[in-house]
Amino acid sequence: MSSRLPLRAVLFDCDGTLVDSEPIWLATVRDAIAALPDGPAITLAFSDIEGQSMARSLEIVEERRGRPLPPTFEAQVRAEMARRFETELQEIPGATAVLRGLRLPCCVASNGPRSKIELL
């Protein structure tokens, strides 16, 4: 007798499962940092912010900068990221086929804000 419960739904993480937004996010943050007067002195690797929230990622940048970012920095990064998602975001190969082939209810889960997930 099996103790497994029947599968009733599928939950997908968004980034890295359905789409790959993190390279776009990193490029957008790097470009925004480079535009700051002291930007060229700030180094940021993908591994520094991979999987981090926007808030934590910006804290890391501020720590490396040694002072707060401009008040409009986050809003500018989010706006540019949304623009880039429209033209650069790619699905993980096969994601659409998997979703279309499912015969179970499914949904997307993410630690990102809903407004970002809706862009994806």
C-alpha positions as CSV (number, residue, x, y, z in Angstrom):
1,M,0.0,0.0,0.0
2,S,1.5,3.4,-1.0
3,S,1.6,6.2,1.5
4,R,1.9,8.8,-1.2
5,L,-0.8,11.4,-1.6
6,P,-2.1,12.0,-5.1
7,L,-0.6,15.0,-6.9
8,R,-3.3,17.7,-7.0
9,A,-1.4,20.8,-8.3
10,V,2.0,22.0,-9.4
11,L,3.8,25.0,-8.0
12,F,6.6,26.5,-10.1
13,D,9.3,28.9,-9.0
14,C,9.5,31.6,-11.6
15,D,13.1,32.6,-12.0
16,G,15.4,29.8,-13.1
17,T,12.4,27.5,-13.7
18,L,10.2,29.3,-16.2
19,V,12.3,32.3,-17.1
20,D,15.9,33.5,-16.4
21,S,15.6,37.1,-15.3
22,E,18.7,37.3,-13.0
23,P,21.2,38.0,-15.8
24,I,19.0,40.9,-16.9
25,W,18.7,42.1,-13.3
26,L,22.5,42.0,-12.8
27,A,23.2,43.9,-16.0
28,T,20.6,46.5,-15.1
29,V,22.1,47.0,-11.6
30,R,25.6,47.1,-13.0
31,D,24.6,49.7,-15.6
32,A,22.9,51.9,-13.0
33,I,25.9,51.7,-10.7
34,A,28.2,52.6,-13.6
35,A,26.2,55.7,-14.1
36,L,26.9,56.9,-10.6
37,P,29.8,59.4,-10.2
38,D,31.7,56.8,-8.1
39,G,30.2,53.8,-9.9
40,P,33.4,52.6,-11.6
41,A,35.0,52.0,-8.2
42,I,32.1,49.6,-7.2
43,T,32.5,45.9,-8.1
44,L,29.5,43.6,-8.2
45,A,29.6,40.0,-9.3
46,F,26.6,37.8,-10.2
47,S,27.3,35.6,-7.1
48,D,27.1,38.7,-4.9
49,I,23.4,39.3,-5.5
50,E,22.1,36.0,-7.1
51,G,18.9,35.0,-5.4
52,Q,18.8,38.1,-3.2
53,S,15.9,40.4,-2.9
54,M,16.2,43.9,-4.4
55,A,16.4,45.4,-0.9
56,R,19.3,43.1,0.1
57,S,21.1,43.6,-3.3
58,L,20.9,47.4,-2.9
59,E,22.2,47.1,0.7
60,I,25.2,45.2,-0.7
61,V,25.9,48.0,-3.2
62,E,25.6,50.6,-0.4
63,E,28.0,48.6,1.8
64,R,30.5,48.6,-1.1
65,R,29.9,52.2,-1.9
66,G,30.2,53.3,1.7
67,R,27.2,55.5,1.6
68,P,23.5,55.4,0.6
69,L,22.4,55.2,-3.0
70,P,20.4,58.1,-4.4
71,P,16.7,58.1,-3.3
72,T,15.6,57.4,-6.9
73,F,18.1,54.6,-7.6
74,E,15.7,51.7,-6.9
75,A,12.8,53.1,-8.9
76,Q,15.2,53.8,-11.8
77,V,16.5,50.2,-11.7
78,R,13.0,48.7,-11.5
79,A,11.8,50.8,-14.5
80,E,14.8,49.9,-16.6
81,M,14.5,46.2,-15.6
82,A,10.9,46.2,-16.7
83,R,11.9,47.8,-20.0
84,R,14.6,45.1,-20.5
85,F,12.2,42.3,-19.6
86,E,10.0,43.3,-22.5
87,T,12.7,42.9,-25.1
88,E,15.4,40.5,-23.5
89,L,13.6,38.1,-21.2
90,Q,13.7,34.5,-22.4
91,E,11.9,31.5,-21.2
92,I,13.8,28.5,-19.9
93,P,13.8,26.1,-22.8
94,G,10.8,23.8,-22.7
95,A,8.9,25.8,-20.0
96,T,6.0,26.7,-22.2
97,A,5.6,23.1,-23.4
98,V,5.6,21.8,-19.9
99,L,3.0,24.3,-18.8
100,R,0.8,23.5,-21.8
101,G,1.1,19.8,-21.2
102,L,0.1,19.9,-17.6
103,R,-3.3,18.4,-16.8
104,L,-3.2,19.7,-13.2
105,P,-3.8,23.1,-11.7
106,C,-0.6,25.1,-11.5
107,C,0.6,28.4,-10.3
108,V,3.8,30.5,-10.0
109,A,5.5,31.2,-6.7
110,S,8.3,33.7,-6.2
111,N,9.9,35.8,-3.5
112,G,9.9,38.8,-6.0
113,P,7.1,41.4,-5.8
114,R,3.9,40.6,-7.7
115,S,4.5,43.6,-10.0
116,K,7.8,42.0,-11.2
117,I,6.2,38.6,-11.7
118,E,3.4,40.0,-13.8
119,L,6.1,41.5,-16.1
120,L,7.5,38.0,-16.6
